[in-house]
Amino acid sequence: MNLGIIGAGYVGLTTGICLATQDHQIIVYDVDSDKIKKINESTLPFFEKGLEEKLKLTIKNNSLKTANNLEELVKNTDGCFICVGTPTKNDIIDLSQIKESITSLANCIEKNEKNNYNIIIRSTIVPSTTKNHIVPILRNIILKNNLGLSVTPEFLREGSALSDFMNPDKIVIGSENVNDGLFVEKIFDNFKNNCEIIHTNFESAELIKYTNNAFFSMLISFSNEISNISENLSNVDPYQILQSLVSDKRITSKLNNEKIIPDLASYLVPGCGFGGSCFPKDVKAILNFANEKNISTPLLKAILEINDERPTKMISLCESILGNLDNKKISFLGLTFKPETDDLRSSPTLIAIDKLKNSKIKISIFDPIIKKNSSSLSLPENCHLSETLVDCIQDSEAILVFTKWNEFKKLDGDLLSKHMKRPLIIDGRGFLEKTKFQNCEFHKIGLVEKLD
Ligand SMILES: NC(=O)c1ccc[n+]([C@@H]2O[C@H](COP(=O)([O-])OP(=O)(O)OC[C@H]3O[C@@H](n4cnc5c(N)ncnc54)[C@H](O)[C@@H]3O)[C@@H](O)[C@H]2O)c1
């Protein structure tokens, strides 16, 4: 099929590249001409494991092309995915990119008298957005041009975007017309055998996406709340408590006596909070959507409140050991909200840094993927981005690990003793082995009672 992608960000470009590997002809358009230039040079504008190789391949065999303008995309495709951003502004969903892209698209469809064109909304939008904001923009051409419209949310996770896209567990298709739904189903023909196809209406498709993100954020905040309770008891380990929960047979099933530990167990660990481009903004957006309708949502509110405290908890833990941190060099490891991505949106590290921007703490930072020339990064004056892990921890009085990068597993007692002024490490993701840090002060977030 000849398909367009509007918005070449994490979701749009992944969608475009993956569909181009499935015998579709893809044309990508983005208002950001730098992104288009990079794609034409076979360079991925962001970091995502394995995706650049696929981009090179699809550009080389001409299954993925870019368009310089929307008209070119519309003329050469039978339908397109809308993958523009839906950030929050003052905690409310900002639909400006959606409205702008749909308005421009509608003009092109009308101007080119394009009939039977299909618009597929891939961006995450709060329930009723399609009905109340998108359909009114398209009203003129829905009947005149026999336009198809559906909502097909994306569930990929940054860091495993390629494999998530290629192995979906479900494809949700919200439409008000059977043919529109079937058009989308045909696009995903090659994926159909291994996943569930859920046909539904616009509003259900919109809400399914928020339900997913709210649920996983809830697990994280639940774990952090249990951790808060256990911290106030003597000698209680929240990691053991949560692992015991995971072993419940309603979570971990067994096949031939082998435990099948589900992915969701990775959300049931104390930590320094969730971040990224989805969980925080989507929970805020659905919370505000509900509140505007006078629907009470205390659980969604609590998810965010619990999460808001986590980045600063790392700092207060450090203060509880070292006292006043003024003029001390403290190393922050990891800037991205999770490993295997370069996405800095709502990063817990940046939230902690912002809280300390007027302090006298000397913060040295290291991240395996974020380097000084990163355009999306601006740091306050008391921060220094180090080129290497060793530079970052040299003469430092504490290491705070914010991101679960594999590279940080290299750290051990010898390295810390050799380079640091005080070999103290606080693991904010609960993934480092205490046994590797002999002769060091090793702490995990949540295990406060072990502090001297
Ligand atoms: N990032 C994720 O992990 C993820 C996962 C699932 C769903 N989503 C949802 O997918 C959507 C896109 O997310 P993203 O992370 O890819 O965003 P992004 O910010 O990385 O990409 C959005 C792109 O749209 C472009 N754009 C904006 N207005 C445009 C217009 N009028 N015409 C053409 N291009 C335009 C921007 O330049 C940008 O490149 C959001 O709604 C998000 O909530 C994101």
PDBQT file of the ligand as one rigid body, heavy atoms in Angstrom, charges set to zero:
ROOT
HETATM    1  N1  LIG A 501       7.497   8.335  22.201  1.00  0.00    +0.000 N 
HETATM    2  C1  LIG A 501       6.848   7.249  22.587  1.00  0.00    +0.000 C 
HETATM    3  O1  LIG A 501       7.413   6.335  23.185  1.00  0.00    +0.000 OA
HETATM    4  C2  LIG A 501       5.379   7.099  22.258  1.00  0.00    +0.000 A 
HETATM    5  C3  LIG A 501       4.783   5.819  22.388  1.00  0.00    +0.000 A 
HETATM    6  C4  LIG A 501       3.436   5.697  22.071  1.00  0.00    +0.000 A 
HETATM    7  C5  LIG A 501       2.687   6.799  21.680  1.00  0.00    +0.000 A 
HETATM    8  N2  LIG A 501       3.291   8.025  21.597  1.00  0.00    +0.000 N 
HETATM    9  C6  LIG A 501       2.480   9.155  21.121  1.00  0.00    +0.000 C 
HETATM   10  O2  LIG A 501       2.794   9.371  19.729  1.00  0.00    +0.000 OA
HETATM   11  C7  LIG A 501       2.761  10.774  19.423  1.00  0.00    +0.000 C 
HETATM   12  C8  LIG A 501       4.106  11.211  18.862  1.00  0.00    +0.000 C 
HETATM   13  O3  LIG A 501       5.073  11.018  19.877  1.00  0.00    +0.000 OA
HETATM   14  P1  LIG A 501       6.636  11.165  19.549  1.00  0.00    +0.000 P 
HETATM   15  O4  LIG A 501       7.352  10.797  20.798  1.00  0.00    +0.000 OA
HETATM   16  O5  LIG A 501       6.948  10.481  18.283  1.00  0.00    +0.000 OA
HETATM   17  O6  LIG A 501       6.722  12.747  19.340  1.00  0.00    +0.000 OA
HETATM   18  P2  LIG A 501       7.933  13.569  18.717  1.00  0.00    +0.000 P 
HETATM   19  O7  LIG A 501       7.841  14.903  19.344  1.00  0.00    +0.000 OA
HETATM   20  O8  LIG A 501       9.180  12.779  18.801  1.00  0.00    +0.000 OA
HETATM   21  O9  LIG A 501       7.544  13.681  17.172  1.00  0.00    +0.000 OA
HETATM   22  C9  LIG A 501       6.505  14.468  16.681  1.00  0.00    +0.000 C 
HETATM   23  C10 LIG A 501       6.921  14.995  15.315  1.00  0.00    +0.000 C 
HETATM   24  O10 LIG A 501       5.834  15.660  14.696  1.00  0.00    +0.000 OA
HETATM   25  C11 LIG A 501       6.343  16.754  13.963  1.00  0.00    +0.000 C 
HETATM   26  N3  LIG A 501       5.263  17.682  13.672  1.00  0.00    +0.000 N 
HETATM   27  C12 LIG A 501       4.636  18.546  14.493  1.00  0.00    +0.000 A 
HETATM   28  N4  LIG A 501       3.657  19.219  13.843  1.00  0.00    +0.000 NA
HETATM   29  C13 LIG A 501       3.681  18.768  12.567  1.00  0.00    +0.000 A 
HETATM   30  C14 LIG A 501       2.903  19.062  11.405  1.00  0.00    +0.000 A 
HETATM   31  N5  LIG A 501       1.928  19.971  11.432  1.00  0.00    +0.000 N 
HETATM   32  N6  LIG A 501       3.183  18.425  10.259  1.00  0.00    +0.000 NA
HETATM   33  C15 LIG A 501       4.183  17.517  10.219  1.00  0.00    +0.000 A 
HETATM   34  N7  LIG A 501       4.949  17.183  11.282  1.00  0.00    +0.000 NA
HETATM   35  C16 LIG A 501       4.686  17.798  12.440  1.00  0.00    +0.000 A 
HETATM   36  C17 LIG A 501       7.422  17.311  14.871  1.00  0.00    +0.000 C 
HETATM   37  O11 LIG A 501       8.335  18.125  14.152  1.00  0.00    +0.000 OA
HETATM   38  C18 LIG A 501       8.054  16.020  15.395  1.00  0.00    +0.000 C 
HETATM   39  O12 LIG A 501       9.129  15.605  14.583  1.00  0.00    +0.000 OA
HETATM   40  C19 LIG A 501       2.367  11.470  20.733  1.00  0.00    +0.000 C 
HETATM   41  O13 LIG A 501       0.992  11.648  20.742  1.00  0.00    +0.000 OA
HETATM   42  C20 LIG A 501       2.786  10.490  21.806  1.00  0.00    +0.000 C 
HETATM   43  O14 LIG A 501       2.036  10.627  22.975  1.00  0.00    +0.000 OA
HETATM   44  C21 LIG A 501       4.618   8.197  21.861  1.00  0.00    +0.000 A 
ENDROOT
TORSDOF 0
